Amino acid sequence: MGSSVLRWPSREEVEEALKAWLSRHPIPGLLAAGYFGSYARGDHGVGSDLDLALIVEASDLPPWKRPLGLPLEELPVPAEALVYTLEEWASLPQRRPRLARVLREETRWLLPP
């Protein structure tokens, strides 16, 4: 047969890899870490990425620069990270209510907020 079979990592495999990644790469001031999106909902498939939510005490960097130093390429699937300060996290429901609702309802926390 000339067909190929694609196997994408399961949620359990990705979650275990994320836990190991977090232990290998301590993030200064990290208060909470979790993931949301298709992996959290359980409807991931071939090509799904991992959406991370990280909360840190504080940061001098603008939000878009915070994930740039994270070695996300070490995770078993493509990943994106949202890195919020505690203050930003607390004000998220007022600033971005839809995103705040999604994060509140979907996020599987590995390090609870």
C-alpha positions in Angstrom: 0.0 0.0 0.0 1.2 3.5 -0.8 -0.6 5.3 2.0 1.1 6.8 5.0 -0.3 6.9 8.5 0.0 10.1 10.6 0.0 9.7 14.3 -0.3 12.8 16.4 0.4 12.8 20.2 -2.5 12.1 22.6 -3.5 14.6 25.2 -1.8 12.5 27.9 1.5 12.4 26.0 1.4 16.1 25.4 0.5 16.8 29.0 3.4 14.6 30.3 5.8 16.3 27.9 4.6 19.7 29.1 5.1 18.8 32.7 8.7 17.6 31.9 9.3 20.8 29.9 8.1 23.0 32.8 10.5 21.2 35.2 13.4 21.5 32.7 12.8 25.2 32.0 11.9 27.1 35.2 10.1 30.3 34.4 11.0 33.2 36.8 8.0 34.2 38.9 5.8 31.5 37.4 2.5 31.3 39.4 0.4 29.1 37.2 0.7 27.0 34.0 -2.0 25.3 32.0 -3.2 24.7 28.5 -6.4 25.4 26.6 -7.9 24.9 23.2 -8.3 21.7 21.3 -6.0 19.6 23.6 -7.8 20.8 26.7 -11.2 20.2 25.1 -10.2 16.7 23.8 -11.0 17.5 20.2 -7.4 17.7 19.0 -6.2 15.9 15.8 -3.4 15.8 13.4 -1.9 19.2 13.1 -3.4 20.6 16.4 -1.2 22.9 18.3 -0.8 23.4 22.0 -2.1 26.7 23.5 -0.4 27.5 26.8 -1.5 30.0 29.5 1.2 31.1 31.8 0.8 33.5 34.7 3.9 35.2 36.2 4.2 37.6 39.1 5.5 40.5 37.0 7.4 41.2 33.8 9.2 44.2 32.4 8.6 42.9 28.8 5.5 43.7 26.8 3.1 40.7 26.5 4.1 39.8 22.9 7.8 39.5 23.8 7.4 37.3 26.9 7.0 33.9 25.0 10.0 34.6 22.7 12.6 33.2 25.1 10.6 30.0 25.8 11.9 26.9 24.0 8.5 25.9 22.8 10.1 23.9 19.9 11.0 21.2 22.5 7.3 20.3 23.0 6.0 17.4 20.9 3.5 19.6 18.9 3.7 23.2 17.8 2.9 25.5 20.7 2.0 29.1 21.4 2.1 30.7 24.8 0.1 33.6 26.4 2.2 34.9 29.3 0.2 37.2 31.6 1.3 39.0 34.7 -0.8 38.5 37.8 -2.2 42.0 37.3 -3.1 41.4 33.7 -4.7 38.1 34.5 -6.9 39.8 37.2 -8.0 42.5 34.7 -8.6 40.1 31.7 -12.3 39.7 32.3 -12.8 43.4 31.9 -10.3 43.9 29.0 -11.0 40.7 27.0 -14.2 39.1 28.3 -14.5 36.4 25.6 -10.9 35.2 26.0 -11.2 35.3 29.8 -14.3 33.1 29.5 -12.6 30.6 27.2 -9.6 30.4 29.6 -11.8 30.0 32.6 -13.8 27.2 31.1 -11.2 25.3 29.1 -7.9 25.6 30.8 -6.4 22.4 32.3 -4.1 23.7 34.9 -0.9 21.8 35.7 0.2 24.5 38.2 -3.1 26.0 39.5 -3.6 29.7 39.6 
